[in-house]
Structures are given as C-alpha cells and as structure tokens.
Amino acid sequence: MSTVVQEPLVYIDGEFYAKSAAKISVFDHGFLYGDGVFEGIRVYDGVVFKLREHVERLYRSAKAIRLDIPMTVEDMIDSVVKTVRVNGSRDAYIRLVVTRGVGDLGLDPRKCSTPSVIIIVERLEPILGAKARESGVKLIISSTRRDPVYATSHEIKSLNYLNSILAKLEAIAAGADDAIMLDSRGFVSEATAANIFAVWDGTLFTPPVAAGILPGITRAVVMEIARKIGIPVQERDITPTELLTSSEVFLTGTGAEIVPVAMISGVKIGKTVPGPITKKIIDEFDRIKSDPANGVKAL
Ligand code: PXG
C-alpha cells in the first residue's frame, strides 16, 4: 500500500492551491521591489497564538506603506483560521503576506491595482535550532546598522529584509548563529529577526521602539509575563558594553521563540544557560502559549 504525502494547501486571494502550484506573478511588486508586508505567526496545539495582534500589526505595516488591504481585519482572521483548518495543522508556523500586487516594471505603486493576500501554513522548528533553548546561541555584533527610523524602519514588517540579511550573512561568515544590530546612534536595537532582552540586577531591559526595532508580539508577551511574575521591566537604550556585561541575555521572536544567548562576540554571557530569569520566562511562556485565551482556537 502506498502512502500519499499530502502537500500543504496555500491560500492565494481566496483560493487554495497545492504548495507546488502556489505561484504569483513575476510582475508582482512584492517580488520586484520587496513592496509588501508580512507576518509570521505560530499555532500551538490548535490555538493561533496572538492572531488578532499579528493581524492588527499587519494592517499597521500596510498603512505605513499606503497599501490598502482588500479585506477587513475580521475576514483576514477568518481566512487564516480557515487555512490552518484545511491543513489540519495543530502545531505550525503561518506566513501571512500581502504584496502590492501586479504592476509594470516601474516603481510606481499606482500601477498595481490589487494587492495579493497569501497564507502559507507549514511545520517549522524553532529557527535558531531546537537545542538553542538549552545550550543558548552565539551572536556577533554586526557592522551593518539597523535601518534608521527615518528610512526603511523595521517598525514596518515589510518584505524588504536585506538589512537583516546582510547582518545574518556576517554572522554566518563569523561562525555565529545570529547577529545583533546596533541602531544608527550605536545603541543595541535587535537581532536579525528577533527582539533582545538583557538582565541587570534582577531587572529586565529591552530597547525602545525608537531604536528602529520591530515591536515584537513575543516581546510584548515577555514583558507581560515578567511583570506578572514580579520581574521589573524597563524599555531603554542599551549600550553594547552593557549588553556584553549583562548577567543574562535572550532573544524573542515568533520563529525563534525565547532563546538564551550564551556568547556575544567571544564574550561569555552569565554563569548558566539559560539564566534563572530567562528560565522562569521560558517556563511561563510554555505554560500560556496554547491557552485559547491567548489566541484564536482553530482546531
Ligand atoms: N524583530 C524583527 C526584525 C523581526 O523580523 C521580531 C523582531 C520578533 O517579532 P515577533 O512579533 O515575531 O515576536 C521579528 C520577527 C521567522 C521570522 O521566521 C520572523 C520575522 C521575520 C522573518 C522571519 O520567525 N520577524
């Protein structure tokens, strides 16, 4: 008896296509210019974690690039849930993409009449490796600075990720797992696709949105968890030296989840990996992530 491996079904503009047949035009400005926005979302035990928060951020990113998404927030939430259901994915990663749509070979977005909405659901291991949460990751501080807030700011989750990709390439060339990017002033901003936290004297510090970071959904959840379990949190500028001399550092992101940092540019961070505060936050995150109160139950 042969087993049929079913391909994931991808949502494109209201229709479902098998993964191998899911294609968009080469004239789409998302492809030609990175002109579009996206979200990465996780499903934990059938619950789409913080779905409304992700969709609302998607609409804010779209607004910042003057892209009118051709459906309501409620319809977008329903479409994501429907795509998770048709794929029967109880534990998965969702990539939600809205492109500017098909235009001509010029930049002018007015030539693109209809944005495309794409929803991909697939399995995905933690992007920095499943073992990272026990052994921690090695980071460098990249020579590529985070794009400033007066340019292609990472407050907008756009399809243009070259700024992060350049830093990631530098990390790979140095044999590290990922890179920390400084903002244009020289303060710590974030990693290539994750926010950063440091611990000093029992207090949690994280850079403010004004450092040009993506206001991460996981970052907000971690700040909420910390306050709930009695750990003070401060959003403020962090210098590279403060980061290197912190007692604990960890990264947060939908793809990465919560990952302790073991080393930065050859400097060992803290005494144990994960540090005690990082461990407490990871444990609480694991406890709440599949609670239907923290998302939308799809399955
Ligand atoms: N900063 C940046 C620059 C990001 O791209 C985060 C922080 C974390 O945000 P959330 O909301 O996920 O806590 C991101 C996350 C992936 C992936 O596969 C994630 C992102 C971008 C590309 C890939 O997880 N964004």
py3Dmol code that shows the C-alpha trace and the ligand (Angstrom):
import py3Dmol

protein = """\
ATOM      1  CA  MET A   1       0.000   0.000   0.000  1.00  0.00           C
ATOM      2  CA  SER A   2       1.411   3.358  -0.923  1.00  0.00           C
ATOM      3  CA  THR A   3       1.124   6.317   1.384  1.00  0.00           C
ATOM      4  CA  VAL A   4       0.177   9.590  -0.190  1.00  0.00           C
ATOM      5  CA  VAL A   5       2.048  12.543   1.290  1.00  0.00           C
ATOM      6  CA  GLN A   6      -0.360  15.417   1.073  1.00  0.00           C
ATOM      7  CA  GLU A   7       1.079  18.757   0.066  1.00  0.00           C
ATOM      8  CA  PRO A   8       0.232  21.774   2.225  1.00  0.00           C
ATOM      9  CA  LEU A   9      -2.522  23.977   0.818  1.00  0.00           C
ATOM     10  CA  VAL A  10      -1.637  27.618   0.273  1.00  0.00           C
ATOM     11  CA  TYR A  11      -4.243  30.386   0.288  1.00  0.00           C
ATOM     12  CA  ILE A  12      -3.844  32.936  -2.507  1.00  0.00           C
ATOM     13  CA  ASP A  13      -6.559  35.586  -2.910  1.00  0.00           C
ATOM     14  CA  GLY A  14      -9.398  33.424  -1.657  1.00  0.00           C
ATOM     15  CA  GLU A  15      -8.430  30.143  -3.361  1.00  0.00           C
ATOM     16  CA  PHE A  16      -6.405  27.175  -2.122  1.00  0.00           C
ATOM     17  CA  TYR A  17      -3.523  25.736  -4.167  1.00  0.00           C
ATOM     18  CA  ALA A  18      -1.234  22.752  -3.536  1.00  0.00           C
ATOM     19  CA  LYS A  19       2.222  24.011  -2.444  1.00  0.00           C
ATOM     20  CA  SER A  20       3.828  23.083  -5.815  1.00  0.00           C
ATOM     21  CA  ALA A  21       1.130  25.002  -7.705  1.00  0.00           C
ATOM     22  CA  ALA A  22       1.068  28.060  -5.403  1.00  0.00           C
ATOM     23  CA  LYS A  23       2.567  30.811  -7.566  1.00  0.00           C
ATOM     24  CA  ILE A  24       2.336  34.551  -8.023  1.00  0.00           C
ATOM     25  CA  SER A  25       3.282  36.745 -10.974  1.00  0.00           C
ATOM     26  CA  VAL A  26       6.883  37.836 -11.579  1.00  0.00           C
ATOM     27  CA  PHE A  27       5.362  41.306 -12.165  1.00  0.00           C
ATOM     28  CA  ASP A  28       4.155  41.477  -8.539  1.00  0.00           C
ATOM     29  CA  HIS A  29       5.908  44.408  -6.857  1.00  0.00           C
ATOM     30  CA  GLY A  30       6.364  42.257  -3.762  1.00  0.00           C
ATOM     31  CA  PHE A  31       8.806  40.243  -5.872  1.00  0.00           C
ATOM     32  CA  LEU A  32      10.230  43.105  -7.945  1.00  0.00           C
ATOM     33  CA  TYR A  33      10.752  45.610  -5.110  1.00  0.00           C
ATOM     34  CA  GLY A  34      10.008  43.981  -1.749  1.00  0.00           C
ATOM     35  CA  ASP A  35       6.892  46.165  -1.829  1.00  0.00           C
ATOM     36  CA  GLY A  36       4.572  44.457   0.624  1.00  0.00           C
ATOM     37  CA  VAL A  37       4.163  43.417   4.249  1.00  0.00           C
ATOM     38  CA  PHE A  38       4.088  40.167   6.177  1.00  0.00           C
ATOM     39  CA  GLU A  39       3.590  38.390   9.483  1.00  0.00           C
ATOM     40  CA  GLY A  40       4.997  35.186  10.992  1.00  0.00           C
ATOM     41  CA  ILE A  41       2.565  33.522  13.403  1.00  0.00           C
ATOM     42  CA  ARG A  42       2.624  30.226  15.330  1.00  0.00           C
ATOM     43  CA  VAL A  43      -0.079  27.672  16.071  1.00  0.00           C
ATOM     44  CA  TYR A  44       0.287  25.888  19.413  1.00  0.00           C
ATOM     45  CA  ASP A  45      -1.957  22.869  19.957  1.00  0.00           C
ATOM     46  CA  GLY A  46      -4.619  24.231  17.606  1.00  0.00           C
ATOM     47  CA  VAL A  47      -4.532  27.787  19.007  1.00  0.00           C
ATOM     48  CA  VAL A  48      -3.284  30.534  16.674  1.00  0.00           C
ATOM     49  CA  PHE A  49      -1.165  32.472  19.179  1.00  0.00           C
ATOM     50  CA  LYS A  50      -1.971  36.219  19.375  1.00  0.00           C
ATOM     51  CA  LEU A  51      -3.653  36.090  15.953  1.00  0.00           C
ATOM     52  CA  ARG A  52      -5.550  39.363  16.354  1.00  0.00           C
ATOM     53  CA  GLU A  53      -2.369  41.176  17.478  1.00  0.00           C
ATOM     54  CA  HIS A  54      -0.462  39.865  14.431  1.00  0.00           C
ATOM     55  CA  VAL A  55      -3.236  40.827  12.015  1.00  0.00           C
ATOM     56  CA  GLU A  56      -3.535  44.287  13.551  1.00  0.00           C
ATOM     57  CA  ARG A  57       0.235  44.792  13.205  1.00  0.00           C
ATOM     58  CA  LEU A  58      -0.023  43.663   9.557  1.00  0.00           C
ATOM     59  CA  TYR A  59      -2.622  46.377   8.922  1.00  0.00           C
ATOM     60  CA  ARG A  60      -0.441  48.986  10.657  1.00  0.00           C
ATOM     61  CA  SER A  61       2.567  47.973   8.496  1.00  0.00           C
ATOM     62  CA  ALA A  62       0.335  48.189   5.400  1.00  0.00           C
ATOM     63  CA  LYS A  63      -0.927  51.616   6.409  1.00  0.00           C
ATOM     64  CA  ALA A  64       2.645  52.874   6.830  1.00  0.00           C
ATOM     65  CA  ILE A  65       3.406  51.913   3.211  1.00  0.00           C
ATOM     66  CA  ARG A  66      -0.003  53.218   1.987  1.00  0.00           C
ATOM     67  CA  LEU A  67      -1.181  49.763   0.992  1.00  0.00           C
ATOM     68  CA  ASP A  68      -4.926  49.162   1.282  1.00  0.00           C
ATOM     69  CA  ILE A  69      -5.520  45.517   2.161  1.00  0.00           C
ATOM     70  CA  PRO A  70      -8.628  44.480   0.191  1.00  0.00           C
ATOM     71  CA  MET A  71     -10.370  42.782   3.124  1.00  0.00           C
ATOM     72  CA  THR A  72     -11.365  43.576   6.690  1.00  0.00           C
ATOM     73  CA  VAL A  73      -9.363  42.569   9.782  1.00  0.00           C
ATOM     74  CA  GLU A  74     -12.158  40.126  10.690  1.00  0.00           C
ATOM     75  CA  ASP A  75     -12.101  38.494   7.225  1.00  0.00           C
ATOM     76  CA  MET A  76      -8.304  38.244   7.432  1.00  0.00           C
ATOM     77  CA  ILE A  77      -8.559  36.482  10.811  1.00  0.00           C
ATOM     78  CA  ASP A  78     -11.187  34.097   9.374  1.00  0.00           C
ATOM     79  CA  SER A  79      -9.027  33.359   6.313  1.00  0.00           C
ATOM     80  CA  VAL A  80      -6.022  32.496   8.496  1.00  0.00           C
ATOM     81  CA  VAL A  81      -8.150  30.192  10.666  1.00  0.00           C
ATOM     82  CA  LYS A  82      -9.632  28.551   7.556  1.00  0.00           C
ATOM     83  CA  THR A  83      -6.141  27.919   6.124  1.00  0.00           C
ATOM     84  CA  VAL A  84      -4.988  26.325   9.403  1.00  0.00           C
ATOM     85  CA  ARG A  85      -8.138  24.140   9.347  1.00  0.00           C
ATOM     86  CA  VAL A  86      -7.804  22.928   5.750  1.00  0.00           C
ATOM     87  CA  ASN A  87      -4.224  21.953   6.544  1.00  0.00           C
ATOM     88  CA  GLY A  88      -5.214  20.273   9.843  1.00  0.00           C
ATOM     89  CA  SER A  89      -2.170  21.868  11.459  1.00  0.00           C
ATOM     90  CA  ARG A  90      -2.315  21.753  15.274  1.00  0.00           C
ATOM     91  CA  ASP A  91       1.324  22.885  15.608  1.00  0.00           C
ATOM     92  CA  ALA A  92       2.557  25.036  12.791  1.00  0.00           C
ATOM     93  CA  TYR A  93       4.019  28.289  11.528  1.00  0.00           C
ATOM     94  CA  ILE A  94       1.944  30.668   9.420  1.00  0.00           C
ATOM     95  CA  ARG A  95       3.393  33.112   6.922  1.00  0.00           C
ATOM     96  CA  LEU A  96       0.874  35.789   6.037  1.00  0.00           C
ATOM     97  CA  VAL A  97       1.961  38.009   3.137  1.00  0.00           C
ATOM     98  CA  VAL A  98       0.279  40.960   1.448  1.00  0.00           C
ATOM     99  CA  THR A  99       2.008  42.201  -1.687  1.00  0.00           C
ATOM    100  CA  ARG A 100       1.428  45.436  -3.601  1.00  0.00           C
ATOM    101  CA  GLY A 101       0.215  43.239  -6.474  1.00  0.00           C
ATOM    102  CA  VAL A 102       0.912  43.043 -10.191  1.00  0.00           C
ATOM    103  CA  GLY A 103       2.220  46.234 -11.799  1.00  0.00           C
ATOM    104  CA  ASP A 104       4.616  47.175 -14.544  1.00  0.00           C
ATOM    105  CA  LEU A 105       8.421  47.315 -14.421  1.00  0.00           C
ATOM    106  CA  GLY A 106       8.422  50.822 -12.963  1.00  0.00           C
ATOM    107  CA  LEU A 107       8.338  51.587  -9.238  1.00  0.00           C
ATOM    108  CA  ASP A 108       5.029  53.471  -9.264  1.00  0.00           C
ATOM    109  CA  PRO A 109       2.703  51.633  -6.844  1.00  0.00           C
ATOM    110  CA  ARG A 110      -0.330  53.257  -8.522  1.00  0.00           C
ATOM    111  CA  LYS A 111       0.194  50.818 -11.394  1.00  0.00           C
ATOM    112  CA  CYS A 112      -0.615  47.926  -9.040  1.00  0.00           C
ATOM    113  CA  SER A 113      -4.372  47.706  -8.861  1.00  0.00           C
ATOM    114  CA  THR A 114      -4.939  44.785  -6.469  1.00  0.00           C
ATOM    115  CA  PRO A 115      -2.793  43.626  -3.549  1.00  0.00           C
ATOM    116  CA  SER A 116      -2.421  39.846  -3.207  1.00  0.00           C
ATOM    117  CA  VAL A 117      -3.044  38.041   0.085  1.00  0.00           C
ATOM    118  CA  ILE A 118      -1.066  34.837   0.628  1.00  0.00           C
ATOM    119  CA  ILE A 119      -1.321  32.491   3.628  1.00  0.00           C
ATOM    120  CA  ILE A 120       1.161  29.628   3.998  1.00  0.00           C
ATOM    121  CA  VAL A 121       0.924  27.094   6.829  1.00  0.00           C
ATOM    122  CA  GLU A 122       3.848  24.766   7.426  1.00  0.00           C
ATOM    123  CA  ARG A 123       5.650  22.974  10.207  1.00  0.00           C
ATOM    124  CA  LEU A 124       8.717  24.872  11.430  1.00  0.00           C
ATOM    125  CA  GLU A 125      11.229  24.020  14.116  1.00  0.00           C
ATOM    126  CA  PRO A 126      12.497  26.958  16.223  1.00  0.00           C
ATOM    127  CA  ILE A 127      14.509  28.909  13.624  1.00  0.00           C
ATOM    128  CA  LEU A 128      17.695  29.105  15.691  1.00  0.00           C
ATOM    129  CA  GLY A 129      17.555  25.328  16.325  1.00  0.00           C
ATOM    130  CA  ALA A 130      15.572  23.192  18.777  1.00  0.00           C
ATOM    131  CA  LYS A 131      18.635  22.763  21.027  1.00  0.00           C
ATOM    132  CA  ALA A 132      19.188  26.518  21.354  1.00  0.00           C
ATOM    133  CA  ARG A 133      16.797  26.889  24.277  1.00  0.00           C
ATOM    134  CA  GLU A 134      19.025  24.573  26.366  1.00  0.00           C
ATOM    135  CA  SER A 135      22.518  25.460  25.125  1.00  0.00           C
ATOM    136  CA  GLY A 136      21.995  29.072  24.021  1.00  0.00           C
ATOM    137  CA  VAL A 137      23.149  30.795  20.846  1.00  0.00           C
ATOM    138  CA  LYS A 138      26.350  32.556  19.806  1.00  0.00           C
ATOM    139  CA  LEU A 139      25.963  36.071  18.448  1.00  0.00           C
ATOM    140  CA  ILE A 140      28.154  38.726  16.903  1.00  0.00           C
ATOM    141  CA  ILE A 141      27.547  42.449  16.827  1.00  0.00           C
ATOM    142  CA  SER A 142      27.074  43.224  13.159  1.00  0.00           C
ATOM    143  CA  SER A 143      28.829  46.045  11.318  1.00  0.00           C
ATOM    144  CA  THR A 144      25.559  46.566   9.413  1.00  0.00           C
ATOM    145  CA  ARG A 145      23.436  49.035  11.383  1.00  0.00           C
ATOM    146  CA  ARG A 146      19.667  48.747  11.700  1.00  0.00           C
ATOM    147  CA  ASP A 147      17.974  50.933   9.074  1.00  0.00           C
ATOM    148  CA  PRO A 148      17.170  54.250  10.754  1.00  0.00           C
ATOM    149  CA  VAL A 149      13.618  55.266  11.706  1.00  0.00           C
ATOM    150  CA  TYR A 150      13.698  57.962   9.015  1.00  0.00           C
ATOM    151  CA  ALA A 151      14.313  55.320   6.315  1.00  0.00           C
ATOM    152  CA  THR A 152      13.071  51.719   5.855  1.00  0.00           C
ATOM    153  CA  SER A 153      12.430  51.362   9.559  1.00  0.00           C
ATOM    154  CA  HIS A 154      11.920  47.875  10.960  1.00  0.00           C
ATOM    155  CA  GLU A 155       8.906  49.185  12.813  1.00  0.00           C
ATOM    156  CA  ILE A 156       7.324  48.237   9.477  1.00  0.00           C
ATOM    157  CA  LYS A 157       7.340  44.479   8.881  1.00  0.00           C
ATOM    158  CA  SER A 158       7.907  44.848   5.151  1.00  0.00           C
ATOM    159  CA  LEU A 159       9.068  42.341   2.533  1.00  0.00           C
ATOM    160  CA  ASN A 160      12.386  44.229   2.380  1.00  0.00           C
ATOM    161  CA  TYR A 161      14.646  42.275   4.771  1.00  0.00           C
ATOM    162  CA  LEU A 162      18.017  42.979   3.118  1.00  0.00           C
ATOM    163  CA  ASN A 163      19.160  44.991   6.129  1.00  0.00           C
ATOM    164  CA  SER A 164      18.768  41.881   8.303  1.00  0.00           C
ATOM    165  CA  ILE A 165      20.060  39.507   5.634  1.00  0.00           C
ATOM    166  CA  LEU A 166      23.365  41.440   5.401  1.00  0.00           C
ATOM    167  CA  ALA A 167      23.794  41.071   9.169  1.00  0.00           C
ATOM    168  CA  LYS A 168      22.844  37.389   9.021  1.00  0.00           C
ATOM    169  CA  LEU A 169      25.479  36.786   6.320  1.00  0.00           C
ATOM    170  CA  GLU A 170      28.069  38.430   8.536  1.00  0.00           C
ATOM    171  CA  ALA A 171      27.029  36.145  11.427  1.00  0.00           C
ATOM    172  CA  ILE A 172      27.281  33.053   9.215  1.00  0.00           C
ATOM    173  CA  ALA A 173      30.730  34.104   7.937  1.00  0.00           C
ATOM    174  CA  ALA A 174      31.881  34.502  11.559  1.00  0.00           C
ATOM    175  CA  GLY A 175      30.539  31.071  12.554  1.00  0.00           C
ATOM    176  CA  ALA A 176      27.863  32.600  14.813  1.00  0.00           C
ATOM    177  CA  ASP A 177      24.157  31.754  14.959  1.00  0.00           C
ATOM    178  CA  ASP A 178      22.853  35.275  14.526  1.00  0.00           C
ATOM    179  CA  ALA A 179      23.782  38.944  14.762  1.00  0.00           C
ATOM    180  CA  ILE A 180      22.849  41.845  16.987  1.00  0.00           C
ATOM    181  CA  MET A 181      22.334  45.055  15.073  1.00  0.00           C
ATOM    182  CA  LEU A 182      23.072  48.470  16.540  1.00  0.00           C
ATOM    183  CA  ASP A 183      20.881  51.423  15.633  1.00  0.00           C
ATOM    184  CA  SER A 184      22.259  54.423  13.751  1.00  0.00           C
ATOM    185  CA  ARG A 185      23.290  56.016  17.110  1.00  0.00           C
ATOM    186  CA  GLY A 186      25.233  52.922  18.198  1.00  0.00           C
ATOM    187  CA  PHE A 187      22.746  51.573  20.745  1.00  0.00           C
ATOM    188  CA  VAL A 188      21.541  47.965  20.680  1.00  0.00           C
ATOM    189  CA  SER A 189      18.434  47.511  18.519  1.00  0.00           C
ATOM    190  CA  GLU A 190      17.600  43.839  17.930  1.00  0.00           C
ATOM    191  CA  ALA A 191      18.751  40.621  16.258  1.00  0.00           C
ATOM    192  CA  THR A 192      18.059  39.929  12.558  1.00  0.00           C
ATOM    193  CA  ALA A 193      14.569  38.507  13.172  1.00  0.00           C
ATOM    194  CA  ALA A 194      14.130  38.677  16.942  1.00  0.00           C
ATOM    195  CA  ASN A 195      13.992  41.239  19.737  1.00  0.00           C
ATOM    196  CA  ILE A 196      16.559  41.311  22.533  1.00  0.00           C
ATOM    197  CA  PHE A 197      16.386  41.443  26.341  1.00  0.00           C
ATOM    198  CA  ALA A 198      19.147  41.826  28.939  1.00  0.00           C
ATOM    199  CA  VAL A 199      19.088  41.263  32.709  1.00  0.00           C
ATOM    200  CA  TRP A 200      20.834  43.562  35.157  1.00  0.00           C
ATOM    201  CA  ASP A 201      20.421  43.180  38.956  1.00  0.00           C
ATOM    202  CA  GLY A 202      17.178  41.277  38.516  1.00  0.00           C
ATOM    203  CA  THR A 203      15.645  43.860  36.154  1.00  0.00           C
ATOM    204  CA  LEU A 204      14.807  43.145  32.537  1.00  0.00           C
ATOM    205  CA  PHE A 205      15.896  45.724  29.939  1.00  0.00           C
ATOM    206  CA  THR A 206      14.895  45.941  26.295  1.00  0.00           C
ATOM    207  CA  PRO A 207      15.476  48.654  23.684  1.00  0.00           C
ATOM    208  CA  PRO A 208      12.591  51.044  22.959  1.00  0.00           C
ATOM    209  CA  VAL A 209      10.731  51.045  19.624  1.00  0.00           C
ATOM    210  CA  ALA A 210      12.557  54.333  18.904  1.00  0.00           C
ATOM    211  CA  ALA A 211      15.717  52.239  18.301  1.00  0.00           C
ATOM    212  CA  GLY A 212      14.074  51.261  14.991  1.00  0.00           C
ATOM    213  CA  ILE A 213      13.035  47.796  16.129  1.00  0.00           C
ATOM    214  CA  LEU A 214      10.021  45.731  15.221  1.00  0.00           C
ATOM    215  CA  PRO A 215       7.573  45.990  18.128  1.00  0.00           C
ATOM    216  CA  GLY A 216       7.541  42.211  18.563  1.00  0.00           C
ATOM    217  CA  ILE A 217       4.461  40.329  19.669  1.00  0.00           C
ATOM    218  CA  THR A 218       6.658  37.892  21.632  1.00  0.00           C
ATOM    219  CA  ARG A 219       8.463  40.913  23.149  1.00  0.00           C
ATOM    220  CA  ALA A 220       5.119  42.264  24.414  1.00  0.00           C
ATOM    221  CA  VAL A 221       4.162  38.837  25.807  1.00  0.00           C
ATOM    222  CA  VAL A 222       7.523  38.534  27.592  1.00  0.00           C
ATOM    223  CA  MET A 223       7.135  41.992  29.164  1.00  0.00           C
ATOM    224  CA  GLU A 224       3.663  40.999  30.356  1.00  0.00           C
ATOM    225  CA  ILE A 225       4.930  37.679  31.776  1.00  0.00           C
ATOM    226  CA  ALA A 226       7.821  39.417  33.569  1.00  0.00           C
ATOM    227  CA  ARG A 227       5.524  41.940  35.237  1.00  0.00           C
ATOM    228  CA  LYS A 228       3.130  39.158  36.232  1.00  0.00           C
ATOM    229  CA  ILE A 229       5.857  37.132  37.937  1.00  0.00           C
ATOM    230  CA  GLY A 230       7.339  40.176  39.668  1.00  0.00           C
ATOM    231  CA  ILE A 231      10.356  40.962  37.465  1.00  0.00           C
ATOM    232  CA  PRO A 232      10.653  44.727  36.768  1.00  0.00           C
ATOM    233  CA  VAL A 233      10.928  45.684  33.071  1.00  0.00           C
ATOM    234  CA  GLN A 234      12.453  48.824  31.585  1.00  0.00           C
ATOM    235  CA  GLU A 235      12.425  49.911  27.956  1.00  0.00           C
ATOM    236  CA  ARG A 236      15.562  51.997  27.476  1.00  0.00           C
ATOM    237  CA  ASP A 237      18.638  52.416  25.292  1.00  0.00           C
ATOM    238  CA  ILE A 238      21.263  49.721  25.907  1.00  0.00           C
ATOM    239  CA  THR A 239      24.938  50.211  25.033  1.00  0.00           C
ATOM    240  CA  PRO A 240      26.978  47.357  23.515  1.00  0.00           C
ATOM    241  CA  THR A 241      29.116  47.287  26.690  1.00  0.00           C
ATOM    242  CA  GLU A 242      26.051  46.980  28.919  1.00  0.00           C
ATOM    243  CA  LEU A 243      24.879  44.079  26.784  1.00  0.00           C
ATOM    244  CA  LEU A 244      28.224  42.247  26.986  1.00  0.00           C
ATOM    245  CA  THR A 245      28.335  42.632  30.772  1.00  0.00           C
ATOM    246  CA  SER A 246      24.699  41.658  31.469  1.00  0.00           C
ATOM    247  CA  SER A 247      24.025  38.649  33.674  1.00  0.00           C
ATOM    248  CA  GLU A 248      21.575  37.206  31.120  1.00  0.00           C
ATOM    249  CA  VAL A 249      20.632  37.961  27.519  1.00  0.00           C
ATOM    250  CA  PHE A 250      17.874  36.338  25.485  1.00  0.00           C
ATOM    251  CA  LEU A 251      16.129  36.767  22.120  1.00  0.00           C
ATOM    252  CA  THR A 252      12.391  36.673  21.447  1.00  0.00           C
ATOM    253  CA  GLY A 253      10.501  36.102  18.224  1.00  0.00           C
ATOM    254  CA  THR A 254       7.740  34.012  16.731  1.00  0.00           C
ATOM    255  CA  GLY A 255      10.170  31.891  14.739  1.00  0.00           C
ATOM    256  CA  ALA A 256      12.952  31.801  17.336  1.00  0.00           C
ATOM    257  CA  GLU A 257      10.592  31.693  20.387  1.00  0.00           C
ATOM    258  CA  ILE A 258      12.637  32.519  23.551  1.00  0.00           C
ATOM    259  CA  VAL A 259      16.326  31.739  23.119  1.00  0.00           C
ATOM    260  CA  PRO A 260      19.071  32.279  25.701  1.00  0.00           C
ATOM    261  CA  VAL A 261      22.289  33.878  24.451  1.00  0.00           C
ATOM    262  CA  ALA A 262      25.488  32.097  25.549  1.00  0.00           C
ATOM    263  CA  MET A 263      28.097  34.294  23.876  1.00  0.00           C
ATOM    264  CA  ILE A 264      28.363  37.667  22.135  1.00  0.00           C
ATOM    265  CA  SER A 265      31.458  38.494  20.042  1.00  0.00           C
ATOM    266  CA  GLY A 266      33.531  35.980  22.025  1.00  0.00           C
ATOM    267  CA  VAL A 267      32.321  37.182  25.459  1.00  0.00           C
ATOM    268  CA  LYS A 268      30.566  34.576  27.601  1.00  0.00           C
ATOM    269  CA  ILE A 269      27.266  35.858  28.982  1.00  0.00           C
ATOM    270  CA  GLY A 270      26.236  34.999  32.557  1.00  0.00           C
ATOM    271  CA  LYS A 271      27.016  31.947  34.648  1.00  0.00           C
ATOM    272  CA  THR A 272      24.480  29.413  33.381  1.00  0.00           C
ATOM    273  CA  VAL A 273      22.498  28.977  30.176  1.00  0.00           C
ATOM    274  CA  PRO A 274      19.642  29.640  30.379  1.00  0.00           C
ATOM    275  CA  GLY A 275      19.990  32.101  33.255  1.00  0.00           C
ATOM    276  CA  PRO A 276      17.461  31.874  36.123  1.00  0.00           C
ATOM    277  CA  ILE A 277      15.240  34.727  34.931  1.00  0.00           C
ATOM    278  CA  THR A 278      15.317  33.531  31.302  1.00  0.00           C
ATOM    279  CA  LYS A 279      14.335  30.048  32.521  1.00  0.00           C
ATOM    280  CA  LYS A 280      11.382  31.389  34.515  1.00  0.00           C
ATOM    281  CA  ILE A 281      10.132  33.329  31.488  1.00  0.00           C
ATOM    282  CA  ILE A 282      10.526  30.339  29.125  1.00  0.00           C
ATOM    283  CA  ASP A 283       8.596  28.115  31.561  1.00  0.00           C
ATOM    284  CA  GLU A 284       5.754  30.623  31.867  1.00  0.00           C
ATOM    285  CA  PHE A 285       5.670  31.147  28.078  1.00  0.00           C
ATOM    286  CA  ASP A 286       5.382  27.359  27.561  1.00  0.00           C
ATOM    287  CA  ARG A 287       2.528  27.276  30.080  1.00  0.00           C
ATOM    288  CA  ILE A 288       0.454  30.001  28.404  1.00  0.00           C
ATOM    289  CA  LYS A 289       1.195  29.602  24.678  1.00  0.00           C
ATOM    290  CA  SER A 290      -1.581  27.114  23.908  1.00  0.00           C
ATOM    291  CA  ASP A 291      -4.169  28.761  26.184  1.00  0.00           C
ATOM    292  CA  PRO A 292      -7.152  29.692  23.962  1.00  0.00           C
ATOM    293  CA  ALA A 293      -7.329  32.981  25.905  1.00  0.00           C
ATOM    294  CA  ASN A 294      -4.052  33.963  24.198  1.00  0.00           C
ATOM    295  CA  GLY A 295      -5.179  33.417  20.639  1.00  0.00           C
ATOM    296  CA  VAL A 296      -7.864  32.033  18.359  1.00  0.00           C
ATOM    297  CA  LYS A 297      -8.762  28.347  18.568  1.00  0.00           C
ATOM    298  CA  ALA A 298      -8.679  26.909  15.022  1.00  0.00           C
ATOM    299  CA  LEU A 299      -8.658  23.167  15.732  1.00  0.00           C
TER     300      LEU A 299
END
"""
ligand_1 = """\
25
PXG
N 12.464 41.860 15.046
C 12.467 41.598 13.724
C 13.297 42.410 12.808
C 11.689 40.548 13.236
O 11.692 40.290 11.921
C 10.952 40.084 15.506
C 11.735 41.147 15.915
C 10.122 39.344 16.501
O 8.763 39.717 16.390
P 7.592 38.755 16.834
O 6.383 39.543 16.610
O 7.657 37.542 15.934
O 7.804 38.411 18.252
C 10.933 39.761 14.137
C 10.135 38.607 13.678
C 10.638 33.975 11.475
C 10.770 35.307 11.010
O 10.768 33.036 10.678
C 10.366 36.275 11.849
C 10.469 37.520 11.461
C 10.995 37.800 10.222
C 11.401 36.815 9.385
C 11.296 35.535 9.763
O 10.367 33.896 12.660
N 10.036 38.528 12.262
"""
view = py3Dmol.view(width=600, height=400)
view.addModel(protein, "pdb")
view.setStyle({"model": 0}, {"cartoon": {"style": "trace"}})
view.addModel(ligand_1, "xyz")
view.setStyle({"model": 1}, {"stick": {}})
view.zoomTo()
view.show()
